[in-house]
Amino acid sequence: MNFLNTSRVLLASVLLTAALPAQDGDFSRQYRRAVKSVVTIYTSKGSGSGFGVAMHGSDVTTVIATNAHVVGTDQYVSVVTSDRSKFSGKVIARYADTDIAFIECSCVPSLPLAGGFPDIGSRAYVIGSPGLSPGVLASGTLTSGVVGNILVGGIIQVDASINYGNSGGPVLNSRGEVIGMASAFAQDKPGLNFAVSVVSIQGLIPDYWTELNRQIERNRRVLSYQK
């Protein structure tokens, strides 16, 4: 990634944070609504976060969106909701090039999606399950900051804290709409954190339905053959 002019972007973020009105920092109502849609995902290799997304196609259903690097090559994962209910989820589609995956598990309500890229300087809120220590996760943790830049490929740079376990969690605007998905952070550069844009997530929804229908048809043929 290109880190040129990073110091100036970070300085601008600090100045913008100081200039925001006090009431803009009250995100409690949006958080209480949004956290119900955020899940912790356990895989064979570790854990991460995810959130409910409404898929509008031939039908409307809620699936879990997360990072492709969270689910890895697993076909099934364990999904834990904010009230600690546990579900099994099937990974329907994964896209390594955009680091997005979709899990079939209608276990949480969907989050509203923003209509496009956020404005630089606007507020950004991250909800997820960062690891406090091996095996100990702080599910439903909220961090906040501002959008610092929109990078090549539509990657969103934010200074809201993103840590191990946050991957796949939603990045929200002040209205509680998804603007991105937490994806990565620069270990040696505090404040440099990155999210996949909601535009990339929305662009893959038609592909999700194609893949789901392909798997349904494949299973139907297998059952017909067995009979």
C-alpha positions in Angstrom: 0.0 0.0 0.0 1.1 3.6 -0.6 1.9 5.3 2.7 3.0 8.6 1.1 1.8 11.7 2.9 0.6 9.6 5.7 1.8 12.1 8.4 -0.3 14.8 6.8 -3.4 12.6 6.5 -3.1 11.6 10.2 -2.5 15.2 11.3 -5.7 16.2 9.3 -7.6 13.4 11.1 -6.5 14.7 14.5 -7.6 18.2 13.6 -10.9 17.1 12.2 -11.6 15.0 15.4 -11.0 18.1 17.5 -13.3 20.2 15.4 -16.3 17.8 15.5 -19.2 19.0 17.7 -19.6 17.2 21.0 -23.0 15.7 20.1 -21.5 13.9 17.1 -19.7 11.6 19.5 -22.8 10.1 21.0 -23.1 6.9 19.2 -24.8 4.9 22.0 -28.2 4.5 20.3 -26.8 3.4 17.0 -24.4 1.0 18.8 -27.2 -0.7 20.8 -29.0 -1.4 17.5 -25.9 -2.3 15.5 -24.3 -4.7 18.0 -27.2 -7.1 17.6 -26.1 -7.7 14.0 -22.4 -8.3 14.8 -21.1 -11.8 15.4 -17.9 -13.5 16.4 -16.7 -16.2 14.0 -14.7 -19.2 15.1 -12.8 -21.2 12.5 -10.3 -24.1 12.5 -7.4 -21.6 12.5 -8.7 -18.8 14.8 -11.5 -16.2 15.1 -12.7 -13.0 13.6 -15.9 -10.9 13.3 -18.8 -10.5 10.9 -22.1 -8.9 10.5 -25.6 -9.4 9.0 -26.2 -8.3 5.4 -29.5 -8.4 3.6 -29.1 -10.1 0.2 -31.7 -8.8 -2.3 -32.0 -11.1 -5.2 -34.7 -13.6 -6.3 -35.4 -13.7 -2.5 -34.3 -11.6 0.4 -32.3 -13.2 3.1 -29.7 -12.2 5.7 -26.2 -13.7 5.5 -23.0 -13.0 7.4 -20.4 -10.9 5.7 -16.8 -11.2 6.9 -13.2 -11.3 5.5 -12.0 -14.1 3.3 -8.9 -14.4 5.4 -11.0 -15.0 8.5 -12.8 -18.1 7.1 -9.7 -19.3 5.2 -10.5 -22.6 3.5 -13.1 -23.8 6.0 -16.4 -24.9 4.6 -18.2 -24.6 8.0 -17.6 -22.1 10.8 -19.1 -21.4 14.2 -21.0 -18.2 14.6 -21.7 -16.6 18.0 -24.1 -13.7 18.4 -24.1 -10.8 20.8 -26.4 -12.7 23.2 -23.9 -15.7 23.1 -26.2 -17.9 21.0 -24.2 -20.3 18.8 -24.9 -21.4 15.2 -23.2 -23.3 12.5 -22.6 -21.3 9.3 -21.7 -22.5 5.8 -19.3 -20.5 3.8 -21.1 -20.0 0.5 -18.6 -17.7 -1.3 -15.2 -16.2 -0.7 -13.3 -13.7 -2.8 -9.6 -13.5 -2.0 -8.9 -10.6 -4.2 -11.3 -8.3 -2.2 -10.9 -10.2 1.1 -14.7 -10.7 1.3 -16.6 -13.9 2.2 -20.3 -14.7 2.8 -21.6 -17.2 5.3 -25.1 -18.7 5.2 -26.5 -18.1 8.6 -29.7 -16.2 9.1 -29.1 -15.7 12.8 -28.9 -11.9 13.2 -30.7 -8.9 11.7 -29.0 -7.1 8.8 -27.2 -3.8 9.0 -28.2 -1.0 6.6 -25.6 -0.3 3.9 -24.4 3.1 3.0 -24.9 4.2 -0.6 -21.3 4.7 -1.5 -17.9 5.8 -0.2 -17.7 8.0 2.9 -16.4 11.5 3.0 -12.9 12.0 4.2 -13.1 13.5 7.7 -16.4 11.8 8.5 -16.8 9.7 11.6 -16.0 6.0 11.5 -17.1 3.4 14.2 -15.7 -0.2 14.3 -17.5 -3.0 16.2 -15.9 -6.4 16.6 -14.2 -9.0 18.8 -10.6 -8.1 19.3 -8.5 -10.6 21.3 -7.4 -9.5 24.8 -5.2 -12.6 25.2 -5.1 -16.1 23.7 -8.6 -17.5 23.8 -10.1 -14.4 25.3 -12.2 -12.1 23.1 -13.9 -8.8 23.9 -16.9 -9.2 21.7 -19.0 -6.1 20.9 -16.0 -3.8 21.4 -16.6 -0.3 19.9 -13.8 2.0 18.7 -14.1 5.3 16.9 -12.2 7.7 14.7 -12.4 9.4 11.3 -12.0 8.4 7.7 -8.5 9.5 6.8 -8.4 8.6 3.1 -9.8 6.5 0.3 -7.0 4.5 -1.2 -6.4 2.8 -4.5 -8.9 -0.1 -5.0 -11.5 1.6 -2.8 -9.8 0.7 0.5 -10.9 3.0 3.3 -8.3 4.3 5.7 -9.5 5.0 9.2 -7.8 5.9 12.5 -10.4 4.0 14.6 -8.5 1.1 16.3 -8.6 -2.2 14.5 -6.9 -5.2 16.2 -6.6 -9.0 15.8 -10.1 -10.4 16.0 -11.7 -7.2 14.5 -11.3 -8.5 11.0 -14.6 -8.9 9.3 -16.5 -6.5 11.6 -18.5 -3.6 10.3 -17.2 0.0 10.0 -20.1 2.3 10.4 -20.9 6.0 9.8 -22.6 8.2 12.4 -26.0 7.0 11.2 -25.1 3.4 11.9 -24.8 2.5 8.2 -22.0 0.1 7.0 -19.3 2.0 5.1 -16.9 -0.8 5.1 -15.5 -4.0 6.7 -12.5 -4.0 9.0 -9.7 -5.8 7.2 -6.1 -4.8 8.2 -3.9 -2.6 10.3 -0.3 -1.5 10.1 1.5 -2.9 13.1 4.3 -0.4 13.1 2.2 2.6 12.3 -0.5 3.3 14.9 -3.6 4.9 13.5 -3.2 3.3 10.0 -6.1 0.9 9.8 -8.0 -0.3 6.7 -11.4 -1.4 5.7 -12.9 -3.0 2.5 -15.5 -0.6 1.1 -19.2 -1.3 1.2 -19.1 -0.6 -2.5 -17.1 -3.8 -2.9 -19.5 -5.8 -0.7 -22.5 -4.5 -2.7 -20.8 -5.4 -6.0 -20.5 -9.1 -5.0 -24.2 -9.6 -4.0 -25.2 -10.8 -7.5 -22.2 -13.2 -7.4 -23.5 -14.6 -4.1 -26.8 -15.5 -5.6 -25.1 -17.2 -8.6 -22.9 -19.2 -6.3 -25.7 -20.2 -3.9 -27.9 -21.3 -6.8 -25.0 -23.3 -8.3 -24.5 -25.1 -5.0 -28.3 -25.8 -4.6 -28.4 -27.3 -8.1 -25.2 -29.4 -7.4 -26.8 -30.8 -4.2 -30.0 -31.5 -6.1 -28.2 -33.5 -8.7 -26.3 -35.5 -6.0 -29.5 -36.4 -4.2 -31.2 -37.4 -7.5 -28.2 -39.6 -8.4 -28.3 -41.3 -4.9 -31.9 -42.2 -5.5 
